[in-house]
């Protein structure tokens, strides 16, 4: 006959940390908040650049928000709160990650970062959009490059002409 009245084993530091693993997210948020606040508060701003809301306002607000969320999450975790397990939509959590897709997307993004200088945004953006669609499973080789080129040109014109954010034009600078 077994004795069910045996006291539970004392928790070790490792098991306590495993049960409170969300504290790692709290530490990450805290570090990010401190970095954002430090950067925002040490930013040098010319008095002529300031208006009613200066360039420090949003970074300071984001930094304070990060610190507040870190503290509130830590309090919740220490009081016994736990995040919900991933329910996922049609996601089989027992299946391994699709490393091929992640590798293709990483390669496409790195190629975009390397090519934006010499080729400009319209060409490298089209390669980014088409490569991302291909990596995520689209195999319409006649349609996807055209959509990617159109989306890239539209993005270039919106940012460069309408929003006033200069993007590198590359060899197409004189044409566009």
N, C-alpha and C positions, 0 to 999 in steps of 0.2 A: 504494500500500500504506500502511495506517495504522500508526502507531506506538502500541501499547497501553502502552508503558512511560512515558507522560507522567505526571508527578507530579500528584496532585489539587491543585485550587486551594485556597489557604488559606481557612479559614472566616472569614467576617466576623462581627462582633458580632451582626448581625441574624439570620444563619443559625444561630448558636450559640443565641441566645435562642429561635428557632423550634423547634429540636431539643430544648430544655429548657424548654418552655412550662409544664410541670408545676410549675416553681419559682414561678409566679404563685399557685398554690394554696397552696404552702408559705408564701408571704408573707401571704396572706389568713388562713391558720390561725394564723400567728404574731401578727398584729395582733389577731385575735379573742381569742387566749389572753392577750395582754397586757392588753387591755381588760377581759376578765372578771376576771383576777387583780387588776387595779388597783381595779376596782369592788368586788370582794369584800373586799379587804384594807382599803379605806377605809370600809367599811360600819360605821355606828355601831350597836352592839348593846347594849341595856340588860342589865345583869347578871342581872336577873330573868327575861329572856326566854330565857336559855341553859339548856340541859339538857346531857346528856352529849355530844350532837352539836348544835352551834349552827347558826344560819342561814348561817354562812360556809362550812360544811364542803363542801356540794355545789358551790357556785360555785368554791371553791379547787380542788377535785378536777377539775372540768371544765376550768378554766383550765390546770392542770398537764397534763391529758390533751391539750388542744389544742397546747400548746407541745411536748410529747413527739412527737405525731404530725407536727407541722411539721418538727421536726428529723429524725426518722426518714425522712420522705418526701423531704426535701432530700438526705439522704445517699444514698438509693436512686437518686434522679434523677441526682445527680452521678456515681454509679458506673455509669450507663448504663441503669438501669431505666426502663422505659416502661410506661405504662398500656395495657391492651388496647383495641383498637378496638371500638367499639360493635357488638355482634352483634345486639342487639335481637330481640324476638319479633315477627315479622311487621311490622317497621318498615322502610319504604323511606326510607333516608337521603337519597336524591336528591330526594324530594318536599319542597316548602317547608312551613314550619310552618303550622298551622291558626290563623291570626290571629283569625278570627272567634270561635272557641271561647275563646281566651285573652282576647280583649276582653270576651266575655260573662261569663266567670268573674271577671275583674277588676271589671267593673261590678256584679256580684252581691255580691262581697265588699265593695266600697266602699259600696254601698247598705246592707248589713248593718251596717257600721261607723257609718254616719250615722243609721240608724234604731233602733239598739239602745237609745239613750237615751230618745227619745220614745215608742217603741212597746213597749219591753221585749224580753227575750230570747225569750219564746214566739212572738210574732208575727214579729219580725225573723229569728229562727232558722228558722222555717217558710219564710219567703221565701228565706233562704239555701239551705236544703236543696232546696227546689223549684227555685229558679233554677239551682243547680249541676246538678241532674239534667237540667233542660231544656238547659242549655249543653252538657252532655256527650252529648246525643242522645236522651234519653227523651222521647217524645211522648204519653204516657198522661195526658192532661189531666184525666181523671176520677179516676185513682188516685193520681198523684204528689202533688198538694196534700194529700190525706188522709194519706199516708205521711209527708210532710214535717211536717205538723202534729203527728202522733203522735210522731215522732222528736224534734221540738223540745220538746214537753211532757215526754216521758220524760227528755230531757237536762236540762231545767229542774228537774224533781223530784229527779233523782239528785244534781245538783250542789247545789241549794238545800237540800233536806231531808236527804239521806243523807250527803253529804260536808261539809255546812256551808259551802259556798262560795256567798255571796250573789250572785245574778244579778238584774239589774233586771227586775221584773215588768211595768212599764209600766202601762197602763190595766187590765190583767187582775190587778193585784196583789191587789185585794180579792176577786176571784173565785177565784183559785188559792190 
